[in-house]
Amino acid sequence: MEVPLSVLAETRARTPTADVATLRRIHLGMIDAVLAGGGIAPVAALAAEHLHGTVAIVLPAADIAAAAPDDERLPALEHYVAERLRGGPVKVPPGIVAEVEVRSGDEPLGAVLLTGAEPAGDAREILELAALAALTAVTLRDQRVSQRRAAAALFDELEQLSGPEVLARAQRLGADLSHGASALVARPPAGHTDRVLAAIAQELPGALAAARGDFVEALTPGSPDRLTQRLRATMPVGVSPQEPDPAAFGSALKAAAIALQLGGGEELLGGSWRLLIATGATNPGELRSLVGSTVGPAPEQHDTLRAYFEHGANMNATANAIYAHRHTIGNRLERVRVLTGHDPQTPAGQAQLSLGLQALDVERAVSRLERR
């Protein structure tokens, strides 16, 4: 990569250049930041820290730009570099003391610029390191974008592929899912999709991940538990149990998406929740039948039933919780018995009606996913 330096300030005495060990440490710090998924922003920050000025990395050809620590002048610098790339006459903005061109082979991508500082003796070396790190960031981004697009295409086709075909496609993308996979689905806040994808790549090596609509979806050969806990602090996340059959990976992604709609709690991975979510992912019609044979005939009493079960099937506690008279609760429960055939005041009836409410929640989650 060609990285000529143009010092735009007048020639003056330079301080001694940085020693090799210092330059190596700076370079490794930049590369580590890029590999961690930080992009070019931390590269600019590291360069600025050592040059005691503002460093801007502007790559119009790659549609990325960042400046540190002061980004107020970034729009003007972006215009300057873009005009330079187009070959037109452009006035050098005041304050630029040095710049390094960033090229990929014969293709100019942009420049790294130093502003608001004296051009120190090691400016050339540090700006060149920043240019190299920026080119690495662009290369990795392009590779990741290509892989994520391929992963998204695979996810779209999972239900049409056989198990061996799924494994072969995953293997070509660098993922060995021959021992099964867990599915993870997250809904990042606006502007955080790339961060989530980078976190998956860093913490779940060998995972396939892609952005699909508002969601980030992943199939991972290892446990996603640690990352799931971290992501839940800032966004909804759903996971599926480990799925050993590659032909069912599509259902696992659906199950994780349903779990996200239900709040993503750990209780969803076991017991009746696990069975109902799996049913919702593979055969929603069975859910509708279950709802219809339990709580479906008594829609007006669903809220009362939920409160009743949440308070240990105690009518007094339920009455206090929903600000109703105890006799009103009794009348409503009797209405449930008449309409559904299940008595909410008996253990057998409670089990059936509680299961019906869970099935209703899963059915509603499936409906929300179908509308997205």
C-alpha positions, 0 to 999 in steps of 0.5 A: 500500500502506498502511503506518501506523506504531505507535510503542509506546514513550513519545514522546521526542526523535527523532534527525534522519531519514536523508537521501534518499540513504541511504534510497534506498541501503537501499531498493535493497539490499532490492529487490536482495536480493529480486530475487536470490531471497533472500526476506524474510530479507535485507530484515530483516537490512538494516533491523536493521543500520540500526536497531541492533535486531532487525527481524522481518517476519511475514506470516501471510497469506503463511505466511512470517516472518523476523527478524534478527539475533536470531530467538529471539523470532520464534515469539512475534512470529508469534503476536502478529501472527497474533492481530492479523490475526484481530482478537482481543485480544492482549497486546503482547509486551515489547520491541516499540518500533515496527511497520508493517502490511503490506497488499496493497490492502485485505488485511492480510498481517502486520507489520514489527516493531522490537524491542530498540532505541530508536525512531530518527528514521528508524525509520518510513521504514526499516520502511516500506521493509522492508514494501514490499520484503516485499510485493515478495517475496511478489508475486514468490514468488506469480508464480514459484510460478505459473510453476513450476507451469505449467512442471511441467505442461508438462514432464509433457505434453512427450511428448504435444505437437508441437514447435510446441505445446511452443514456444507453451506455453514462449513463454507462460511467457516462454521462447524455446526456438525455437533448442533447449534443454539440460536440467538436472536437480539433486537439491538437499539438503533445504530447498534447492529454492527456492535452486536454482530462484532460481539458475536464474532468476538465471543462466539467464534465459529458462529454464523450471524446476520442482520435480518430486518430489525433483528440480529440472528445467529447460530452458534456451536457453543453456548451463547449464555455469557453473551446473552446475559451481557446483551440483555442489559441493553436489548431484548434477546431470545435463545433456543435450546441446543438443537442437534439436528441441522435440518431443524436449525430454521425452527431453532431460529424461530424458537429464539425469535419467539422467546425474544417476543416473550421477554427472553427469560431463562424459564423459557428454556425449560418445562412447558414453555420450552414445549410450547415455543417449539410447537409455535416454531413448528406447528402453530396450528396445534397452539391454536387448538390448545388455546381453543380447548382451554382458555379460548372460550373465556377471553373476558376472564383472561386477566382475572385468571392470570392474576389468580394464578400469579397469587397462588390460586388464592381468591382473597389475594387476587381480589386485593390485587385487582381491586375487586370483591372476593365474590366477584372473583368467585363469579368470574372463576365459575364463569370460566368453568362453565365456558371452558369445562375446566374448573380453576379451583381444582388442581387439574383445572388449574394445570389445564388453564395455566397451560392454555394461558402460556399457549395463548402468549406463545400464539400471540408472539408467533403472530407478532413475528408473522407481521414483522 
